[in-house]
């Protein structure tokens, strides 16, 4: 796994959101800087806590001209279910073939309960409007992810 780093150019992508609409990173960057957060699976406990915190702190992110988008290998239908059940207020993107996850270097070997498998590593990227990665968030607890991001934005006036 070769994860992208601060200063790298973010790979442009086009994925479907929870409503089946196409979403491109290029279009998002015209309006805001973008927090692209990769998560393993919709409606699991850790992913739910992380998404709910981003939902609850959307206004604080907006104050820093930042919009969050979540990317997982889940199909569109499951993302819609996740959005509806948890009343999420941001876009969830379907990367079923995990190509975007691979492009960002977050798809790789994982271990859980003694088993090894390939999957998404929970890593987030703050992408500036110039398309470059401003920061990589890879050390956080799911329930504190939003605060780690907000602290960075505050500290760097980003």
C-alpha positions in Angstrom: 0.0 0.0 0.0 1.5 3.3 -1.1 -0.7 6.0 0.5 -0.6 9.5 -1.0 1.1 12.1 1.1 0.8 15.9 1.8 1.8 17.8 -1.3 0.8 15.1 -3.7 -1.7 15.8 -6.5 -5.0 14.2 -5.6 -6.3 11.7 -8.3 -9.4 13.1 -10.0 -12.4 10.8 -9.8 -16.0 10.5 -10.9 -18.2 8.3 -8.7 -21.9 7.9 -8.0 -23.4 9.3 -4.8 -26.1 7.7 -2.7 -28.7 9.0 -5.1 -27.0 7.6 -8.2 -25.8 11.0 -9.3 -22.3 11.4 -10.7 -19.9 13.4 -8.5 -16.5 14.5 -9.6 -13.7 15.8 -7.4 -12.9 18.4 -10.0 -16.4 19.9 -9.6 -16.3 19.8 -5.8 -13.0 21.7 -5.8 -14.5 24.6 -7.8 -16.5 25.5 -4.7 -14.6 24.2 -1.6 -11.7 22.3 -0.4 -12.7 18.7 0.1 -12.2 16.3 3.0 -12.2 12.9 1.3 -12.6 10.3 3.9 -12.4 6.6 3.2 -14.3 4.2 5.4 -14.7 0.4 5.2 -18.4 -0.3 5.3 -21.7 1.6 5.7 -23.8 0.9 8.8 -21.1 -0.7 10.9 -20.4 0.8 14.3 -17.2 2.7 13.7 -18.2 4.0 10.3 -21.6 5.1 11.7 -20.0 7.0 14.6 -17.5 8.7 12.1 -20.3 9.7 9.7 -22.6 11.0 12.5 -19.9 13.2 13.8 -19.2 14.7 10.4 -23.0 15.2 10.0 -23.2 17.0 13.3 -20.2 19.2 12.6 -21.0 20.0 8.9 -21.5 23.7 9.8 -18.1 23.9 11.5 -16.5 22.4 8.4 -18.3 24.9 6.2 -16.8 27.8 8.2 -13.5 26.6 6.8 -14.9 26.3 3.3 -14.6 22.5 3.6 -17.1 19.9 2.4 -16.8 16.2 3.4 -17.4 13.2 1.1 -17.2 9.6 2.3 -16.0 6.9 0.0 -16.5 3.2 0.5 -16.8 0.0 -1.6 -20.5 -0.2 -0.8 -23.1 -0.2 -3.6 -25.2 2.9 -4.2 -28.3 1.3 -2.6 -26.5 0.6 0.6 -25.2 4.1 0.8 -28.7 5.5 0.3 -29.9 3.2 3.2 -27.0 4.6 5.4 -27.9 8.2 4.5 -31.6 7.6 5.3 -31.1 5.6 8.5 -28.5 8.0 10.0 -29.9 11.2 8.5 -26.6 12.1 6.9 -26.2 15.5 5.2 -23.3 15.0 2.9 -22.4 12.9 -0.1 -21.4 9.2 0.2 -19.7 7.8 -2.9 -19.6 4.3 -4.2 -16.2 2.9 -5.1 -17.3 -0.8 -5.7 -14.3 -1.7 -7.7 -12.1 0.1 -5.2 -10.2 1.9 -8.0 -10.3 5.3 -6.3 -9.2 3.7 -3.0 -6.3 2.1 -4.8 -5.4 5.5 -6.5 -5.2 7.1 -3.1 -3.3 4.2 -1.6 -5.8 3.2 1.0 -6.7 -0.3 -0.3 -4.5 -3.0 1.1 -4.0 -5.9 3.4 -5.9 -5.8 6.7 -6.1 -8.1 9.7 -9.2 -8.8 11.8 -9.7 -11.5 14.3 -6.8 -13.5 12.9 -7.9 -13.3 9.3 -6.2 -11.4 6.5 -8.0 -9.7 3.7 -7.9 -6.8 1.3 -9.9 -3.7 2.3 -10.1 0.0 2.8 -7.9 1.6 5.5 -9.6 4.4 7.3 -7.6 7.4 6.1 -8.8 10.9 5.2 -7.3 13.5 2.9 -7.8 17.3 3.0 -7.6 18.4 -0.7 -7.1 22.1 -1.4 -8.9 23.8 -4.2 -5.6 23.6 -6.2 -6.1 19.8 -6.2 -3.1 19.1 -3.9 -3.3 17.2 -0.7 -3.0 19.6 2.2 -3.0 17.0 4.9 -3.4 13.3 5.5 -5.4 12.2 8.6 -4.4 8.6 9.5 -4.1 8.5 13.2 -7.5 9.0 14.9 -10.3 7.2 16.7 -13.5 7.2 14.7 -15.4 9.1 17.3 -12.7 11.8 17.3 -12.1 12.1 13.5 -14.2 15.2 13.1 -12.4 17.0 16.0 -8.9 16.1 14.6 -9.9 17.6 11.3 -11.5 20.7 12.8 -8.4 21.2 15.0 -6.2 21.0 12.0 -8.4 23.5 10.0 -8.4 25.9 13.0 -4.7 25.7 13.6 -3.8 26.2 10.0 -6.5 28.6 9.1 -7.3 26.2 6.3 
